[in-house]
């Protein structure tokens, strides 16, 4: 099971790298074409914006999994050392509620905008909101695991070789 989960997260890392590489390449090519040859790639702005949204949303899930978001835990650890596990679970519960709200809102927007087709790319506008849906599903899974085991971030860091 751990190897499947690790494979999924490595795949997400590769997807983000591929999207970022493609975004850099298409924007660079568009700049060269625009300023060098007075032409351009019409879909480049829209595709790079879509890819950027996906990189940001997937990156938020990866960052949450690795525990790399900004945290101010020093006060709680110093003032309430007996209740750290309870406080961490409470924080993860708040995160769970917020990512469920993100899921709900993005799902509604994705469904409403799937019929809106972009004239430049031919892609549905709902793909922008679908990134939020995928990201919130990933973050929901992370939050549930962390509510059950708030110290599991140390296991993730050890698996990723970050410690």
Secondary structure by P-SEA (a helix, b strand, c coil): caaaaaaaaaaaaaaaaaaaaaaaaaaaaaaaaaccccccccaaaaaaaaaaaaaaaaaaaaaaaaccccccaaaaaacccccaaaaaaaaaaaaaaaaaaaaaaaaaaaaacccccccccccccaaaaaaaaaaaaaaaaaaaaaaacccaaaaaaaaaccc
